[in-house]
Amino acid sequence: MFQGRSQADVICVLMVLWAVAHLSFPGYGLRALRRTTGGRRGSGLTGQDANGVPLRRSKRGWMWNQFFLLEEYTGTDMQYVGKLHSDGDRGDGSVRYVLTGEGAGTLFKIDEKSGDIHATKRLDREEKAYYILHAKAVNQFTNEALEGESEFIIKIHDINDNEPRFTKDPYMASVPEMSDVGTSVIQVTAIDADDATYGNSARVVYSILEGQPYFSVDPETGLIKTALPGMDREVKEHYQVVIQAKDMAGQMGGLSGTTTVSITLSDVNDNPPRFTKTLYEFRVPESNELGSSVGAIRAMDADIGPNAEMDYRIIGSDGPGMFDVTTNRSTQEGVILLRKPLDFEKKRQYSLRIQVENSHINPHFYSSGPFRDEATIKIVVEDVDEPPLFERASYIMEVKEDAARNTIVGSVSASDPDDKRSPVRYTIDRRTDMDRVFNIHAGNGSVFTLRDLDREESAWHNISVIATEFNNPRLMSRVPVYIRVLDVNDNAPTFATNYETFVCENAKANQRIQTVSATDPDEPLGGHRFTFSLAPEAAGKANFSVRDNKDNTAWILTRRSSYNSLQKSVYHVPVVISDGEYPMQSSTSTLTIRVCTCDREGNMKLCNPEALTARVGLSTGALVAILLCVIILLIIVVLFAALRRQRKKEPLIISKEDVRDNVVSYNDEGGGEEDTQAFDIGTLRNPEAIEDSKQRRDIIPETFYPPVRRPVLPPSRDNNGDVRDFINQRLQENDSDPTAPPYDSLATYAYEGNGSVAESLSSLESVTTEGDQDYNYLSEWGPRFKKLADMYGGDDSDRDS
């Protein structure tokens, strides 16, 4: 009924209807606010309406109906909701109306006397659509309820005051390129908060404002679809579509909202790969290693991602197996690899035919044409100065071990592969031939021996031969040469082991006492064939015989029935061992046989002492080692004793300070005038009384140095001269005696250093007596002379006392 009307028009119509109902039918309007609250108790006349129709009411209580209120009221006065009235209200003011429930007292107020209800605020149906309240009538004076409490509802009438709102803004969507018309892209949804059950306020209609003619939208559902065929991502990838949602079923006066939909065309494989050129040319040196890259080609594909992945392959080549092509997945390039060595002198140019094809082909676009392309690759080989090339990868040579020195073993051959054919020089890598057993001719590559060979010492020799160009020695190549030393029968066979053989005294004739075998370091082709025999020089007087078993073993047999260890305890049997090769080699090995006492079963019980000693005794090497250990121990003991005899003298001055600070420090104190052992004044007076062999008593006698012969001084009448000569003699002795320590001040201060600030402290050369000296100045020389200052720097009275 209200379609196409604005919000103001709807409000005006509702107000007019309400006014007509109240003004034209006042009695009926009042009755419309009432309802029966209980069962019928009877009826009675209450009056007549305007037409004279008698009115009746229920005998039970007061009545009203549901109240309705428009939302978003904009008037200045409070909005009137309705009126409550009780049959017990006689208009004398004895009835008081009470309102409780949702919003009572805040949103809704009631006139306690008249029962009129007003809304105090603007109400919004989208916040709350209805309110449940309770009303009752009580006696004004006694507060007794005149009626039971009843419930009523105030419903909020909706007006179109909310525009549609989309659930997202913006929307993101994608659709494959080249999609058919009508392909669904995305569905948008707008919500209107108005009452969908009342009018068209919440009825939304969708339309497209921007994005035509590429897309369309369903007006009822909001589903966006493609509207244009053949949309190509390579032409345009992103689209912005604006969708409008309008309420009131899209009529004029309705409210609207918009949203943006970002649509991206996703890629499909609708473009084949294409080479940018039909001919590619690469230049590669002939020295490139196998597996190295020759070049890379790339086909262009307008698609992206997996749709642009390509595979390359060779479909034709004039050098089969020379090259290969692989795909670099990160760059989608075709990398050409070298599979066989290049040789400029043999072939200088190659031609390849390469095909590229998409890895993932969409069957929907087969009709667009083949998704492949072809191109020609031209590879030019560049010449490089190459090192000499040997004819073989390795050489095997043989030489007999008895070959004379300078015998040619074999030869190697290498040549310059370049066109200039530079001469080649050969050498042997001495790191592979440290003993210099072989050498090579520098010009023709002949390998010959420098030393005698021994197959038993080394059966194979592995050397490396180097070939270098004369014009460019930096270019070189190597080849391994394996030289096998052939065996020559140059070693005589010997016993396989050291046999410990014994014969019992009670042995019988022709009794086997030992089985011997032989060994030979040579290796004949047919195997070893040894023969054993008794040496000719022992055949006439032999006590034992040798029987060859023809299987490289022999038996040692007795030739008589009994042996006596007392007569002879050890027998030496010479056995001749020969091989069957050419030239035949033989040797004589001696078998030592001991004579022992045995039991009846032939088990050895006791051998003679000599034999036992020979059996259990130490070897010569062990005896020599023991003897050397004994000699070393003796030398250590002698040296230790000699060192202990050399006692170190204890120094006279033991302080670690400067010797000038300790000029009066002695380890031993003299005995004064009563000390006649250390010093004898009589000797000074009579030098002739000095005994030549008398040793000094103030030092430890030394036996390492002989006593010094003192020259006899001529007699002198001057005692002072004797004393002076005696002192000079002692000075000379002390100067020349290496064992004499400075036991007195005379020897200690015989020599002075130079440059001393205090000059000489000695009184030997002083011209004055001690009494004439003034030592007070020593205290001014600092702490180093403090001790001397304390001793000599006092008053004369102190010294005399």
C-alpha positions, 0 to 999 in steps of 0.5 A: 500500500505504501510502495513508492512513498517516502518516509515522511509520506508514511508518517503523515498517513499514519498520523492522519489515521490515528487522529481520525480514529480518536476524533471521530469515535471517541467512545470507541477509541477509549474502548480500543485501549481496553481488554477483558482481564477476566471472565464475564461476571455480568453486564450492565449499562454504562451509557450510550455512544453517539448513535444512542447504542447502549454500552456494556462493560465487563464487571471484572477490572480494566482493559487495554490493547497493545500500544504502538509507537513510531520510531525516530520521533522528531517532535518537541513534545513527548510522544503520546503512547496511550492511556490506562484506565480502570473501572474503579476509577471514579475520577475522584483522585482515589486511584493511582496508576503504577507502571513497571517493566522495561523502560518504565520510569526512564523511557516511558512515564505514566501520569499516576492520576490520569493513566496517560503514558508518554515516551520520553526519548526517541526510540530506535526499532533496530535497537529494540523492537518492543517493550514489555511492561506491567501496569496496575491500579492501586488505592491512592490512600491505602496502596491496595491493589484495585485490580490484579497486575496486568502485562502489556506490550509497546511495539515500535513501528518501523520506518525506513531509516537504515540503508543496506550495508554490504558484509564486506568492502571490498570483495576480492574474487577471481575468474579464469580468463576466456570463461564463457558468458554467465560464469559465476564470479562471486556473490555479494550480500547486503543487509538492511537493519529495517523490519523485513516484515513491515513494508519494503524497508528491508527489501534490497535490490542489487545493480551494477554501477561500474564494470559493464559490459564485462560483468553483470549482477543478479538483482535478487541474489547479488551473484556476479557473473561474466557478461563478455566472452573471451576476456584475455588476461594477457590483455587486461588482468584486473577489473574494478566492479561497483555494486549498489544495494537499494532498499524499498525494492529499488523504488525512488526514495529508497536508501542505498549502499555500495561496495567494490569488487576487485576481480582478477582474471586467473591465467589459463594455458591459452598461449603457446611458447614461441622462440624470439629467433629462429637461429641461435649461434654459440661459440665454445672453446674446444677445451670445455669440460664435459657437462659444462654449459654451451649456451642457453636459449629461452622461448617466450610464453605470455602465460604465467606460473605452471602454464608457462613451464616448458620442456626443451629437447633436441630433435635433430643434430649432426653430432649425435650424443655430443650435446644435451639440453635441459630445462632450468625450472627457475628461469624456464631456459633451455641450457645446452650441455656438452656431453662429449669432448670437442676437437677443433681439428676434427669438427669445427661446427655443429647444428642442432634442432631444438623443440620447446613445448608447454609442460601442461597443456589445457585440452580446452585450447587444443584448437588454438594450435600446437603448443610448441615451437622449434629453433635451429642452434649453431655451435662454433668450436673455437681452437685452443692451444691444447696440451699433448695428447697421449695415444693411450689412456695408460701404458703397461710394460714388462721387464725382466728383473735381471735386465741390465741397466739402461735396458729399454722397457717400452715407450710412450707416444704423445703428439700436439693435437693442434695444427701447428704440431709442436714437438713434445718433450717427455719427463718422468714425474719424480714424485712417482719414482722417488728411487729413480729406478727408471728414466725416459728419453726426452725426445722419443718417449723410450722408458729405460732402467737406471738401477737393477731390479728385484721382483722379490722387492717390488713386483710392480712400478707405477710411474707417471710420464709427463708430456709438455710442448717445447714451445709452451711448457705450461701445456702438459699432460700425464699418463700412468705407466705400469711396469711389471717386473717379470720373475727370473729364477735367481733365488735358491730354495731354503728350508721353510722354517728353522727345524728343531730336530732330535733323535732318540738314543734308542732310535732304530735304523731308517726311522723318520725323525723329521719332515722338511720342506722348502721355500723360494721367493721366486714364482715360476709359472708351473709352480715350485718343484724342489728336490732334496738330497744329502750333501756329497761331502757328508754322504760317506760318513753320514749317520742320517739319510735324506729321502725326497718325497717328490712333493716338495718335502723330504724325510730325514731318516736314521741310518743306524739303530742307536745313538749315544749322547755322551759320545756325540750330542749334536749332529749337523746334516747338510741337505742340498735343496734344488729347484727345477727351473732354469737356470737351476738354483740350489743351496745347502741348508744344515739341519741340527739334530740333537741326541736325547733320551726318550721313553718307549713311545719315542717322546723326549725326556731329557737332552744333554746340557749343551743341547738344552742350553742351545734350545732354551738359551738366549739369542745373541741379540738378547745377550748384547742388549743385556750387556749394553744395559749393564754398561750404561748402568755402570757409567751412570753410577760412576758419574753420580759418585764423581758428582757427589765428590765435587762439593760446591763451596758455600759463598762467603757473602750470602746476601743477595744485596750489592757486595758494596753493602756487605763489605764487612759481612763474614760467615765466620768471625775471627778469634781476635789476638788469641786466634793463632790458627788463621793468622800468625804475626810471627810469620810476617816477621820471619818469612823464612819460617813459612813451610812450603807444604803447609796448607792454608788454614782458613780455607778447605784443602783442595786436592784438585790443584797442586800447591803453589811454590812460593819463591824464597825472599832474600833476608831483609833487615827492614821488617816493614819490607818483609811485611810488604813483600809478604803481602804482595806475595799473598796478593799474587797467590790470591790472584792466581789461585782459582780456588781461593775465595775472598775470605778477608778484606785484603783479598776482597778490596784489592781491586776497585771499580771505576767511576764511584762517587765515593772514590776508594773506600780501601785504606790500603793506599791511604796516606793518613791513619784512621784517626785522620779520616772523617767519615761523617760525609758518608751519611750524605751519600744516601741509603746505600751507604747508611751501614758504613755511615753508622759504623765509621761516621760516629764521634771519635769518643764513641769509637774510642770507648 
